[in-house]
Amino acid sequence: MKIKPKTTNASAPAAEIGLLIYPDCQLSAIYGMTDLFRIAGEWAGGRVIRVSHWAASDEAVTCNWDSHPDLPHRLSHAIAPPSLVIPEKMEPFPAAADWLRARHSEGTVLGSVCAGAFVLAETGLMSGRRATTHWAFAAQLARRFPDIEVADDRMVLDDGDIVTAGGILAWTDLGLTLVERFLGPATMLATARFLLIDPPRSSQRPFAAFIPRFDHGDEAIRRAQHHLHAHFTKALQQADLHAVAGLTERTFLRRFTAATGHKPNAYLQQVRIAKARERLERTPETVDHIAWDVGYSDPAAFRKIFHKLVGVSPAAYRQRFGIAAAEG
């Protein structure tokens, strides 16, 4: 039996989603979300989501495309998409921030995807709030806007009047979340199946990589890091690290945490789990064998730590990301 999209009837849109186009933003996210909402409407039995595009210049933000141009605007959501440049190279967008603040004061829910969180943060409305962004940009978002509580493990974080999504392709997760909200779970699932994409995911952790910082300028701590990376399979001896760094225990712990963002033992776990993830992705070795090779004498403890840091079990991680099939 062939499955056909449901036909639509003319009716008032269930919501209007405004997509903000700022310099160097990811246009594929703009057009991808536009298409996703249109496809959702094909499955919704007459209900549709209106989409409008808003272009930001140095002076103002104006609408340059609208799926329902004959209706007055009433934005339910205004979303800042990802940027194609890294946050360090993103320019401030005061006109966009002013426009977002004005929409928020009218009752519009503000949203962002990936580095779009930096655009949203310029409004000042995220101070004291929780937000997510791409896992690789989370530390910088926290440094630049210290009043924001960055939850970098979340794929979509709905904080009521502000909703943020992490990952450059997390616009699919945010788009489906909004489809479910306005058109219902059945339409959301039908849209996801039609587009061959997963329903909204809850966590970025399976995708996040451990990227140690070595450019912090603390040479003593850098020596200790190099020692940890060279001897990660061995039991951690704090005294060895203090000796390598040439620091007292108290000074070492303070400076190591400040420089790396982790305490020494937590840093070691990150190094080991990163090595284990690589082995799970590329080899058919058993989970127990990998656990022993990366420094865990107790495979059960390894599984527990792996799940804590990655968000899934080693076997589930291999099933999703492995290029060599094996049983864990």
N, C-alpha and C positions, 0 to 999 in steps of 0.2 A: 504494500500500500504506500503510495506516495504521500509525503507530508508537505503541505503547502502552508506558507505564512497566512495568518488570518488577515482578511481584508479590513481596511480601515474606513471609518466613517468620519465625516467632518464633525469636530467637536473642539471645545476649548482645550488648550494644552494643559496637561497635568502639572507642568512646571516650566519655567524658563531658566536654562543654564547659560550663563554668560561666560565665554572663554576669552581670556585676556591675551592679546598678542603684543608682546614687548620685544625690544631688540634682542636678536639671537635666541629667541625661544624656539622650542621644538615644534615646528609646524605639523609634523606627522602626528603629534599628540592632539593638536587642534582639530585636524581633519579626521583623525581616527576616532576621537570622541564624538565628533559630529556624525560620522557614519554609524557608530555604535548606537547612538540614540535614535537615529532614523530606522535602523534595522529593528531595534526594540519595538518601535511603534508599529512595525509590520506584524508583530506577533501579539500585539496588545488589544486587539479587538476594538479599535476605534480610539483608544487613548494614545496620546503622543506627548513627547517632550520637545518643547521649543528650544532651539539653539540659536544663540546670537554671538557674533564675533566682535570684539572690542579692541581696536588698535590704539596703542599708547604711543604718543609722540612726546616731545620735550615739554609741550604746553598743556596737552589735554588728552582725553581718551574718548574716542568716538566709535559708534557702531558702523562697521563696514560690510556686514552681511547678517541676514536674519532669515531663519526658516519660515517665519510668519510675519512678514514686514507690515502687514495691514493692522496689526494689533499694537496697542501701547505696551511699552516695556514694563515688566514686573518681575524682576530677577529673583528667583528663589535661591540661586547659587551663583557666585562669581569665582572662577577658578584660574589660578596662575599655573600654566603648564611648566614642564621642565625647561631648563636652559641647555643650549648646545655648547656653552662654554663653562669651564669650571668656576666655582664660586669666587675664587681669587680674581677672576677677570670680569666678573659681572659688575656693570656700572649701576649706580643708584638710579631708581626710577621714581622720582618724587611725584610726578603726575599720576603714575599708576597707583602709588600708595594713597594719594589724596582721593582718587576715584574709588578705590577699595574701601577706604574709611567712610566715604559718603554712602556707598551702597550698604555697608554694615549698619550705619545709623538708620537706614530705611527698613531694616529687617532682613537683608540678604545674608545668607550663610556664605562665609568666605572659605575657599579651598585652595589647595596647592598640590602639586605633584613634584617629587624629587627636589631639585634646586629651586623650584618655584617657591619653596618655603622661605627663601631669602627675600624674595619680592614681598611676600606676605608679611614677613617679620618687620619690614620697613614701616608698616602701618603703626607699629607700637601696640597693636591689639592682641598680640600673642604673649605679652609680658605676664608672667605668672601662670601661663597656660602650658599644657602638654602638647607636643607636636612631634611629627616624624618627618624624616627626609631620607634621601639615599644614605645607606650605611656608611659610605665613604666620605660623606660630607657632614656627618652628624657632629663630629668633634669641632669642626670649624663653625657650624651653626651655634653650638653651645658657647664657643669662645667669643664670637661676634655679638651674640645676643644672650648674655648670661642669665637674663631673667626668664628665658624659655626653658622648660623642662623637656629635654630632647629624649624621646623614647624611640631609639633607632632600631629596635627589634620589630616594631609594628609595621605592617604593610599599609593598613588604613587605620587612622586614629580619628574617631569622631568625638569631638569635644563640644557638641551641641551647635553653637553658632560658628565654629571653625572646624573644618575637617581637612586633614592632611594625609598625603599618601607618599610612601617611600619608593625609590626605584624609578629609573627613567621610563620604564614601560608600565609602571603601576597605574597609569591612566586607565588601563583596562579594569583594574580592580576598583578604582574609584568610580568609573563609569557604570560598572555593573552594580556597585553598591547603590548608586543613585537610581538606576533602573528598578532595582528591587524596592526601593523606598517609594517611588512614584507610580510604578506600573505593576508591582507585585512580584513575589518569588517565582511564580510560574513563568512569567515573561522574562525574568532575569536568566533563569536556567535555559529557556528556549534560545535566548540570544547567545548565551555562552556556547551552547551546543552548535548553533549555526556557525559561529565564528571560530569554532574549534579552539576555544580558550578555556582555562580553568575558571570556575566561580571564584569570587573574591577570596584571596589568600589572607591569612591572619598574620603571618610573620615573615620578616626578611632574613631571619637568622640562617636558614639553610643556604642562602645565597651570599651572605656576608663573609668576606675573607679577613683573616688577621693580617694587618699591615703594620708591622712594628715601626716605630719612629726612631730614626737614628740622627736626625738633623736638629736635635734639641739644643746642641751646643755644650752639653755636659760630658766632657771627655772621660771622666772617671766612670760615669754610668754607662757610657758607650762601651768601655772595656768590659764591664760586667755583662752587658747584653751580648757581646761577641762570645764571651765565655759560655753563657747560657745556650746560645745557638749551637755552639760547637760540642756541648756536652749534655744536650737535652735528654738523652736516654738514661742518664745517671740520676741517682737520688740527689735532690737539691741540698747542698750544704751552704747554709747562709754564711758561715765563716769564710768559705772559699770566695764567695762574692765580695765580702768586705775586704778581703786581702787583695783581690784583683783590682778593686776600685781604689784601695788605699784609703778607706774611710772607716770611721767608727760605725757600729751597728745602727745607732739612732740616726746619724747623719745620712748613712747609706739608704735606709728605708725611706726617709723623707725625700731625698733627692731622686731616688729611683722612681717612686710613685709620681712625683711632680713631672719627671722627664718622660716617662712612658705611659702614664695613665693607669698603670697596674702595679699591685704589689708583686714582689718577686715570684712567689709561688703561683699566683694567678697568671703572671706572664709566662711562666714555664708551662702551665696547662694549655695556654693559647698556642704556644709553639708546638707542643706535642700533638694537639688536636689538629692543627693545620697540617702537620706531616701525615697524620692518620687519614685526613680527608683526601689528600693527594693519593695515598695508596689505595683507598677505597674507590676512587675515581678511575685509577689506571691499572690496577692489578687484580687478579682473581684470588689473592690470598685471603685466608679466612680472617674473620674479625678478631679471633683470639690471637692469631699469629701477629697481626698488625699491632694489637694492643701491647704484646710483649716487646715487639721491635721498637716501639716509640717510647718505651719506658714504664709501662704499667705491668706489674707482676700479677695484678688481680684483674682479669677481664671484666668482671662485674663492675668494679669501680670505674674502669675505662668507659663502659657503656653508660654509666650514670653521669659521668663528667661530660661525655660526648653529647648526650641528650640535653644537658643543662646549657652547654655553650652553643650547640647547633640547632636545637629545637626538635630534632628527630633522632631516631635510633641509628646506629651505624648501618644496619641492614636496610632501613628505609632510605637513608642517604645514598647508599650504593645503588639501590633500585632506581632512584631518580636521576642520579648524576653519573653513575658508573659507565665506563665504556667497555669494561670487561665483565661479563656476567659471572656471578659466583654466589654461593650461599654464605651468609654471615652467621 
